[in-house]
Amino acid sequence: MRGLHAYSFLKMLGVTDTIAQNEEEYIEIAVKLGLDSEWRGDVAQRMSQRHDRLFDDQVCVTALEGFYQGVVRERLKQLTVDS
């Protein structure tokens, strides 16, 4: 689950060069992040500059709100039928 969240966050940020397709790539990326301070700085800067894509995005909030409203509506219908 954490991997899926991280994947979606990186896609939203447009920092897909840090997404590994397999274990070998994961290790390569981790080593590069650890050893190449210029690239690591670039990745960090891109993430920082684009953070609004994550934190200002209302799509997830709106979807969750809709879900909760639907659950409450269904529960209220059940309560009315059961009364």
Biopython code that builds the backbone (N, CA, C, O; Angstrom):
import numpy as np
from Bio.PDB.StructureBuilder import StructureBuilder

atoms = [
    (1, "MET", "N", (0.828, -1.189, 0.000)),
    (1, "MET", "CA", (0.000, 0.000, 0.000)),
    (1, "MET", "C", (0.875, 1.255, 0.000)),
    (1, "MET", "O", (0.600, 2.207, -0.730)),
    (2, "ARG", "N", (1.925, 1.253, 0.818)),
    (2, "ARG", "CA", (2.815, 2.421, 0.855)),
    (2, "ARG", "C", (3.451, 2.648, -0.500)),
    (2, "ARG", "O", (3.614, 3.788, -0.934)),
    (3, "GLY", "N", (3.812, 1.563, -1.169)),
    (3, "GLY", "CA", (4.421, 1.679, -2.484)),
    (3, "GLY", "C", (3.473, 2.311, -3.495)),
    (3, "GLY", "O", (3.889, 3.119, -4.324)),
    (4, "LEU", "N", (2.203, 1.942, -3.423)),
    (4, "LEU", "CA", (1.215, 2.520, -4.331)),
    (4, "LEU", "C", (1.003, 4.000, -4.048)),
    (4, "LEU", "O", (0.853, 4.803, -4.969)),
    (5, "HIS", "N", (0.992, 4.349, -2.774)),
    (5, "HIS", "CA", (0.864, 5.768, -2.424)),
    (5, "HIS", "C", (2.072, 6.556, -2.933)),
    (5, "HIS", "O", (1.922, 7.610, -3.552)),
    (6, "ALA", "N", (3.249, 6.041, -2.669)),
    (6, "ALA", "CA", (4.462, 6.725, -3.118)),
    (6, "ALA", "C", (4.471, 6.867, -4.634)),
    (6, "ALA", "O", (4.827, 7.922, -5.159)),
    (7, "TYR", "N", (4.080, 5.810, -5.337)),
    (7, "TYR", "CA", (4.024, 5.837, -6.797)),
    (7, "TYR", "C", (3.082, 6.943, -7.279)),
    (7, "TYR", "O", (3.429, 7.719, -8.170)),
    (8, "SER", "N", (1.898, 7.007, -6.688)),
    (8, "SER", "CA", (0.933, 8.024, -7.134)),
    (8, "SER", "C", (1.411, 9.433, -6.790)),
    (8, "SER", "O", (1.203, 10.361, -7.571)),
    (9, "PHE", "N", (2.044, 9.604, -5.637)),
    (9, "PHE", "CA", (2.567, 10.925, -5.273)),
    (9, "PHE", "C", (3.657, 11.359, -6.244)),
    (9, "PHE", "O", (3.670, 12.504, -6.696)),
    (10, "LEU", "N", (4.566, 10.452, -6.563)),
    (10, "LEU", "CA", (5.653, 10.789, -7.495)),
    (10, "LEU", "C", (5.101, 11.105, -8.880)),
    (10, "LEU", "O", (5.600, 12.008, -9.551)),
    (11, "LYS", "N", (4.081, 10.375, -9.315)),
    (11, "LYS", "CA", (3.457, 10.660, -10.616)),
    (11, "LYS", "C", (2.819, 12.047, -10.606)),
    (11, "LYS", "O", (2.955, 12.804, -11.567)),
    (12, "MET", "N", (2.130, 12.374, -9.529)),
    (12, "MET", "CA", (1.494, 13.687, -9.435)),
    (12, "MET", "C", (2.538, 14.801, -9.428)),
    (12, "MET", "O", (2.308, 15.878, -9.978)),
    (13, "LEU", "N", (3.674, 14.539, -8.810)),
    (13, "LEU", "CA", (4.752, 15.523, -8.758)),
    (13, "LEU", "C", (5.544, 15.584, -10.058)),
    (13, "LEU", "O", (6.297, 16.532, -10.281)),
    (14, "GLY", "N", (5.382, 14.589, -10.910)),
    (14, "GLY", "CA", (6.149, 14.542, -12.151)),
    (14, "GLY", "C", (7.608, 14.173, -11.928)),
    (14, "GLY", "O", (8.476, 14.555, -12.713)),
    (15, "VAL", "N", (7.876, 13.438, -10.871)),
    (15, "VAL", "CA", (9.245, 13.021, -10.551)),
    (15, "VAL", "C", (9.318, 11.499, -10.749)),
    (15, "VAL", "O", (9.591, 10.745, -9.815)),
    (16, "THR", "N", (9.071, 11.086, -11.960)),
    (16, "THR", "CA", (8.979, 9.663, -12.256)),
    (16, "THR", "C", (10.337, 8.992, -12.440)),
    (16, "THR", "O", (10.418, 7.765, -12.503)),
    (17, "ASP", "N", (11.400, 9.785, -12.525)),
    (17, "ASP", "CA", (12.717, 9.176, -12.682)),
    (17, "ASP", "C", (13.185, 8.492, -11.402)),
    (17, "ASP", "O", (14.233, 7.846, -11.396)),
    (18, "THR", "N", (12.434, 8.623, -10.338)),
    (18, "THR", "CA", (12.766, 7.930, -9.088)),
    (18, "THR", "C", (11.869, 6.710, -8.874)),
    (18, "THR", "O", (11.912, 6.094, -7.809)),
    (19, "ILE", "N", (11.058, 6.355, -9.871)),
    (19, "ILE", "CA", (10.182, 5.195, -9.765)),
    (19, "ILE", "C", (10.888, 3.997, -10.400)),
    (19, "ILE", "O", (11.253, 4.026, -11.575)),
    (20, "ALA", "N", (11.070, 2.959, -9.613)),
    (20, "ALA", "CA", (11.749, 1.752, -10.087)),
    (20, "ALA", "C", (10.736, 0.753, -10.642)),
    (20, "ALA", "O", (9.615, 0.641, -10.147)),
    (21, "GLN", "N", (11.149, 0.042, -11.664)),
    (21, "GLN", "CA", (10.303, -0.987, -12.266)),
    (21, "GLN", "C", (10.557, -2.365, -11.654)),
    (21, "GLN", "O", (9.743, -3.279, -11.790)),
    (22, "ASN", "N", (11.691, -2.496, -10.985)),
    (22, "ASN", "CA", (12.041, -3.781, -10.373)),
    (22, "ASN", "C", (13.057, -3.538, -9.254)),
    (22, "ASN", "O", (13.473, -2.406, -9.011)),
    (23, "GLU", "N", (13.438, -4.601, -8.592)),
    (23, "GLU", "CA", (14.343, -4.485, -7.454)),
    (23, "GLU", "C", (15.712, -3.938, -7.868)),
    (23, "GLU", "O", (16.304, -3.138, -7.144)),
    (24, "GLU", "N", (16.208, -4.363, -9.014)),
    (24, "GLU", "CA", (17.511, -3.892, -9.495)),
    (24, "GLU", "C", (17.499, -2.383, -9.719)),
    (24, "GLU", "O", (18.426, -1.685, -9.307)),
    (25, "GLU", "N", (16.455, -1.882, -10.367)),
    (25, "GLU", "CA", (16.321, -0.435, -10.588)),
    (25, "GLU", "C", (16.179, 0.319, -9.273)),
    (25, "GLU", "O", (16.712, 1.417, -9.113)),
    (26, "TYR", "N", (15.463, -0.275, -8.346)),
    (26, "TYR", "CA", (15.282, 0.349, -7.032)),
    (26, "TYR", "C", (16.635, 0.573, -6.364)),
    (26, "TYR", "O", (16.902, 1.646, -5.822)),
    (27, "ILE", "N", (17.469, -0.431, -6.409)),
    (27, "ILE", "CA", (18.803, -0.334, -5.816)),
    (27, "ILE", "C", (19.636, 0.717, -6.541)),
    (27, "ILE", "O", (20.334, 1.506, -5.904)),
    (28, "GLU", "N", (19.565, 0.731, -7.873)),
    (28, "GLU", "CA", (20.307, 1.727, -8.658)),
    (28, "GLU", "C", (19.884, 3.149, -8.288)),
    (28, "GLU", "O", (20.724, 4.029, -8.106)),
    (29, "ILE", "N", (18.593, 3.358, -8.181)),
    (29, "ILE", "CA", (18.074, 4.692, -7.835)),
    (29, "ILE", "C", (18.506, 5.074, -6.424)),
    (29, "ILE", "O", (18.921, 6.208, -6.182)),
    (30, "ALA", "N", (18.408, 4.132, -5.498)),
    (30, "ALA", "CA", (18.803, 4.412, -4.115)),
    (30, "ALA", "C", (20.285, 4.771, -4.028)),
    (30, "ALA", "O", (20.663, 5.702, -3.317)),
    (31, "VAL", "N", (21.114, 4.034, -4.747)),
    (31, "VAL", "CA", (22.550, 4.317, -4.743)),
    (31, "VAL", "C", (22.818, 5.680, -5.367)),
    (31, "VAL", "O", (23.613, 6.462, -4.845)),
    (32, "LYS", "N", (22.152, 5.963, -6.487)),
    (32, "LYS", "CA", (22.347, 7.257, -7.152)),
    (32, "LYS", "C", (21.916, 8.411, -6.250)),
    (32, "LYS", "O", (22.598, 9.433, -6.179)),
    (33, "LEU", "N", (20.791, 8.251, -5.565)),
    (33, "LEU", "CA", (20.344, 9.287, -4.632)),
    (33, "LEU", "C", (21.349, 9.479, -3.502)),
    (33, "LEU", "O", (21.565, 10.595, -3.028)),
    (34, "GLY", "N", (21.955, 8.383, -3.083)),
    (34, "GLY", "CA", (22.922, 8.467, -1.997)),
    (34, "GLY", "C", (24.257, 9.068, -2.408)),
    (34, "GLY", "O", (24.903, 9.756, -1.618)),
    (35, "LEU", "N", (24.672, 8.807, -3.649)),
    (35, "LEU", "CA", (26.012, 9.222, -4.080)),
    (35, "LEU", "C", (26.050, 10.499, -4.919)),
    (35, "LEU", "O", (27.041, 11.228, -4.897)),
    (36, "ASP", "N", (24.977, 10.767, -5.656)),
    (36, "ASP", "CA", (24.971, 11.903, -6.584)),
    (36, "ASP", "C", (24.199, 13.064, -5.959)),
    (36, "ASP", "O", (22.987, 13.188, -6.137)),
    (37, "SER", "N", (24.913, 13.903, -5.232)),
    (37, "SER", "CA", (24.249, 14.987, -4.502)),
    (37, "SER", "C", (23.587, 15.994, -5.442)),
    (37, "SER", "O", (22.575, 16.596, -5.084)),
    (38, "GLU", "N", (24.140, 16.183, -6.630)),
    (38, "GLU", "CA", (23.533, 17.114, -7.594)),
    (38, "GLU", "C", (22.177, 16.592, -8.060)),
    (38, "GLU", "O", (21.199, 17.339, -8.102)),
    (39, "TRP", "N", (22.123, 15.324, -8.404)),
    (39, "TRP", "CA", (20.857, 14.729, -8.845)),
    (39, "TRP", "C", (19.854, 14.704, -7.698)),
    (39, "TRP", "O", (18.680, 15.017, -7.890)),
    (40, "ARG", "N", (20.317, 14.333, -6.504)),
    (40, "ARG", "CA", (19.448, 14.310, -5.327)),
    (40, "ARG", "C", (18.879, 15.705, -5.072)),
    (40, "ARG", "O", (17.696, 15.847, -4.761)),
    (41, "GLY", "N", (19.708, 16.723, -5.201)),
    (41, "GLY", "CA", (19.243, 18.097, -5.027)),
    (41, "GLY", "C", (18.213, 18.487, -6.069)),
    (41, "GLY", "O", (17.238, 19.176, -5.769)),
    (42, "ASP", "N", (18.440, 18.037, -7.304)),
    (42, "ASP", "CA", (17.491, 18.314, -8.389)),
    (42, "ASP", "C", (16.140, 17.656, -8.103)),
    (42, "ASP", "O", (15.088, 18.273, -8.275)),
    (43, "VAL", "N", (16.185, 16.402, -7.668)),
    (43, "VAL", "CA", (14.950, 15.680, -7.337)),
    (43, "VAL", "C", (14.220, 16.405, -6.209)),
    (43, "VAL", "O", (13.012, 16.626, -6.292)),
    (44, "ALA", "N", (14.947, 16.776, -5.160)),
    (44, "ALA", "CA", (14.346, 17.474, -4.026)),
    (44, "ALA", "C", (13.757, 18.815, -4.451)),
    (44, "ALA", "O", (12.674, 19.192, -4.003)),
    (45, "GLN", "N", (14.464, 19.526, -5.308)),
    (45, "GLN", "CA", (13.986, 20.828, -5.769)),
    (45, "GLN", "C", (12.707, 20.685, -6.587)),
    (45, "GLN", "O", (11.764, 21.455, -6.407)),
    (46, "ARG", "N", (12.672, 19.698, -7.489)),
    (46, "ARG", "CA", (11.455, 19.482, -8.288)),
    (46, "ARG", "C", (10.279, 19.126, -7.396)),
    (46, "ARG", "O", (9.163, 19.602, -7.605)),
    (47, "MET", "N", (10.532, 18.292, -6.407)),
    (47, "MET", "CA", (9.444, 17.929, -5.482)),
    (47, "MET", "C", (8.954, 19.163, -4.727)),
    (47, "MET", "O", (7.750, 19.373, -4.580)),
    (48, "SER", "N", (9.871, 19.954, -4.264)),
    (48, "SER", "CA", (9.524, 21.150, -3.504)),
    (48, "SER", "C", (8.754, 22.156, -4.363)),
    (48, "SER", "O", (7.774, 22.746, -3.909)),
    (49, "GLN", "N", (9.197, 22.343, -5.591)),
    (49, "GLN", "CA", (8.547, 23.308, -6.487)),
    (49, "GLN", "C", (7.148, 22.865, -6.902)),
    (49, "GLN", "O", (6.312, 23.698, -7.253)),
    (50, "ARG", "N", (6.892, 21.576, -6.865)),
    (50, "ARG", "CA", (5.610, 21.050, -7.361)),
    (50, "ARG", "C", (4.708, 20.538, -6.247)),
    (50, "ARG", "O", (3.700, 19.889, -6.529)),
    (51, "HIS", "N", (5.041, 20.811, -5.002)),
    (51, "HIS", "CA", (4.263, 20.257, -3.894)),
    (51, "HIS", "C", (2.793, 20.661, -3.945)),
    (51, "HIS", "O", (1.936, 19.955, -3.413)),
    (52, "ASP", "N", (2.499, 21.783, -4.578)),
    (52, "ASP", "CA", (1.097, 22.206, -4.674)),
    (52, "ASP", "C", (0.259, 21.211, -5.460)),
    (52, "ASP", "O", (-0.953, 21.130, -5.256)),
    (53, "ARG", "N", (0.881, 20.453, -6.351)),
    (53, "ARG", "CA", (0.148, 19.432, -7.109)),
    (53, "ARG", "C", (-0.432, 18.375, -6.176)),
    (53, "ARG", "O", (-1.458, 17.767, -6.479)),
    (54, "LEU", "N", (0.223, 18.161, -5.053)),
    (54, "LEU", "CA", (-0.276, 17.203, -4.060)),
    (54, "LEU", "C", (-1.212, 17.870, -3.068)),
    (54, "LEU", "O", (-2.335, 17.413, -2.856)),
    (55, "PHE", "N", (-0.748, 18.943, -2.468)),
    (55, "PHE", "CA", (-1.453, 19.513, -1.327)),
    (55, "PHE", "C", (-2.616, 20.417, -1.712)),
    (55, "PHE", "O", (-3.498, 20.655, -0.886)),
    (56, "ASP", "N", (-2.646, 20.922, -2.927)),
    (56, "ASP", "CA", (-3.754, 21.769, -3.356)),
    (56, "ASP", "C", (-4.753, 21.022, -4.237)),
    (56, "ASP", "O", (-5.735, 21.606, -4.697)),
    (57, "ASP", "N", (-4.510, 19.750, -4.470)),
    (57, "ASP", "CA", (-5.391, 18.940, -5.311)),
    (57, "ASP", "C", (-6.654, 18.575, -4.525)),
    (57, "ASP", "O", (-6.574, 17.976, -3.453)),
    (58, "GLN", "N", (-7.795, 18.936, -5.059)),
    (58, "GLN", "CA", (-9.060, 18.700, -4.367)),
    (58, "GLN", "C", (-9.786, 17.446, -4.848)),
    (58, "GLN", "O", (-10.837, 17.102, -4.308)),
    (59, "VAL", "N", (-9.247, 16.761, -5.847)),
    (59, "VAL", "CA", (-9.934, 15.595, -6.415)),
    (59, "VAL", "C", (-10.166, 14.522, -5.356)),
    (59, "VAL", "O", (-11.281, 14.020, -5.217)),
    (60, "CYS", "N", (-9.127, 14.172, -4.615)),
    (60, "CYS", "CA", (-9.261, 13.129, -3.580)),
    (60, "CYS", "C", (-10.197, 13.570, -2.469)),
    (60, "CYS", "O", (-11.012, 12.784, -1.987)),
    (61, "VAL", "N", (-10.081, 14.814, -2.066)),
    (61, "VAL", "CA", (-10.926, 15.333, -0.988)),
    (61, "VAL", "C", (-12.391, 15.301, -1.419)),
    (61, "VAL", "O", (-13.260, 14.878, -0.657)),
    (62, "THR", "N", (-12.653, 15.746, -2.628)),
    (62, "THR", "CA", (-14.020, 15.752, -3.141)),
    (62, "THR", "C", (-14.573, 14.336, -3.259)),
    (62, "THR", "O", (-15.735, 14.092, -2.935)),
    (63, "ALA", "N", (-13.741, 13.402, -3.723)),
    (63, "ALA", "CA", (-14.183, 12.005, -3.854)),
    (63, "ALA", "C", (-14.490, 11.408, -2.483)),
    (63, "ALA", "O", (-15.499, 10.720, -2.325)),
    (64, "LEU", "N", (-13.645, 11.659, -1.503)),
    (64, "LEU", "CA", (-13.876, 11.131, -0.161)),
    (64, "LEU", "C", (-15.134, 11.751, 0.447)),
    (64, "LEU", "O", (-15.916, 11.065, 1.105)),
    (65, "GLU", "N", (-15.318, 13.042, 0.224)),
    (65, "GLU", "CA", (-16.514, 13.723, 0.707)),
    (65, "GLU", "C", (-17.769, 13.095, 0.093)),
    (65, "GLU", "O", (-18.754, 12.853, 0.790)),
    (66, "GLY", "N", (-17.724, 12.837, -1.205)),
    (66, "GLY", "CA", (-18.850, 12.207, -1.878)),
    (66, "GLY", "C", (-19.138, 10.818, -1.334)),
    (66, "GLY", "O", (-20.294, 10.432, -1.165)),
    (67, "PHE", "N", (-18.078, 10.076, -1.063)),
    (67, "PHE", "CA", (-18.232, 8.739, -0.487)),
    (67, "PHE", "C", (-18.944, 8.814, 0.859)),
    (67, "PHE", "O", (-19.909, 8.088, 1.096)),
    (68, "TYR", "N", (-18.468, 9.694, 1.740)),
    (68, "TYR", "CA", (-19.084, 9.821, 3.061)),
    (68, "TYR", "C", (-20.543, 10.270, 2.960)),
    (68, "TYR", "O", (-21.399, 9.772, 3.690)),
    (69, "GLN", "N", (-20.820, 11.197, 2.068)),
    (69, "GLN", "CA", (-22.203, 11.648, 1.902)),
    (69, "GLN", "C", (-23.087, 10.497, 1.431)),
    (69, "GLN", "O", (-24.219, 10.354, 1.892)),
    (70, "GLY", "N", (-22.576, 9.680, 0.520)),
    (70, "GLY", "CA", (-23.340, 8.530, 0.042)),
    (70, "GLY", "C", (-23.604, 7.517, 1.147)),
    (70, "GLY", "O", (-24.704, 6.972, 1.241)),
    (71, "VAL", "N", (-22.606, 7.264, 1.979)),
    (71, "VAL", "CA", (-22.764, 6.328, 3.097)),
    (71, "VAL", "C", (-23.814, 6.841, 4.070)),
    (71, "VAL", "O", (-24.665, 6.082, 4.534)),
    (72, "VAL", "N", (-23.750, 8.121, 4.376)),
    (72, "VAL", "CA", (-24.718, 8.708, 5.310)),
    (72, "VAL", "C", (-26.124, 8.649, 4.713)),
    (72, "VAL", "O", (-27.076, 8.309, 5.414)),
    (73, "ARG", "N", (-26.264, 8.976, 3.429)),
    (73, "ARG", "CA", (-27.586, 8.912, 2.777)),
    (73, "ARG", "C", (-28.158, 7.497, 2.858)),
    (73, "ARG", "O", (-29.329, 7.316, 3.194)),
    (74, "GLU", "N", (-27.332, 6.499, 2.550)),
    (74, "GLU", "CA", (-27.790, 5.111, 2.589)),
    (74, "GLU", "C", (-28.185, 4.704, 4.005)),
    (74, "GLU", "O", (-29.187, 4.016, 4.201)),
    (75, "ARG", "N", (-27.413, 5.122, 4.970)),
    (75, "ARG", "CA", (-27.721, 4.781, 6.367)),
    (75, "ARG", "C", (-29.020, 5.451, 6.802)),
    (75, "ARG", "O", (-29.837, 4.838, 7.489)),
    (76, "LEU", "N", (-29.211, 6.705, 6.405)),
    (76, "LEU", "CA", (-30.459, 7.383, 6.748)),
    (76, "LEU", "C", (-31.652, 6.702, 6.090)),
    (76, "LEU", "O", (-32.714, 6.597, 6.704)),
    (77, "LYS", "N", (-31.497, 6.238, 4.850)),
    (77, "LYS", "CA", (-32.574, 5.506, 4.178)),
    (77, "LYS", "C", (-32.912, 4.230, 4.947)),
    (77, "LYS", "O", (-34.084, 3.911, 5.144)),
    (78, "GLN", "N", (-31.890, 3.509, 5.377)),
    (78, "GLN", "CA", (-32.092, 2.276, 6.139)),
    (78, "GLN", "C", (-32.819, 2.554, 7.451)),
    (78, "GLN", "O", (-33.711, 1.803, 7.846)),
    (79, "LEU", "N", (-32.439, 3.620, 8.110)),
    (79, "LEU", "CA", (-33.078, 3.972, 9.373)),
    (79, "LEU", "C", (-34.544, 4.314, 9.173)),
    (79, "LEU", "O", (-35.382, 3.966, 10.004)),
    (80, "THR", "N", (-34.861, 4.997, 8.068)),
    (80, "THR", "CA", (-36.243, 5.386, 7.775)),
    (80, "THR", "C", (-37.079, 4.149, 7.442)),
    (80, "THR", "O", (-38.226, 4.039, 7.874)),
    (81, "VAL", "N", (-36.512, 3.234, 6.684)),
    (81, "VAL", "CA", (-37.231, 2.003, 6.316)),
    (81, "VAL", "C", (-37.447, 1.119, 7.550)),
    (81, "VAL", "O", (-38.514, 0.527, 7.711)),
    (82, "ASP", "N", (-36.450, 1.033, 8.406)),
    (82, "ASP", "CA", (-36.536, 0.196, 9.599)),
    (82, "ASP", "C", (-37.471, 0.760, 10.666)),
    (82, "ASP", "O", (-37.890, 0.024, 11.560)),
    (83, "SER", "N", (-37.807, 2.052, 10.593)),
    (83, "SER", "CA", (-38.645, 2.676, 11.626)),
    (83, "SER", "C", (-40.102, 2.397, 11.438)),
    (83, "SER", "O", (-40.925, 2.857, 12.229)),
]
sb = StructureBuilder()
sb.init_structure("model")
sb.init_model(0)
sb.init_chain("A")
sb.init_seg("    ")
for serial, (resi, resn, name, xyz) in enumerate(atoms, 1):
    if name == "N":
        sb.init_residue(resn, " ", resi, " ")
    sb.init_atom(name, np.array(xyz, "f"), 0.0, 1.0, " ", f" {name:<3s}", serial, name[0])
structure = sb.get_structure()
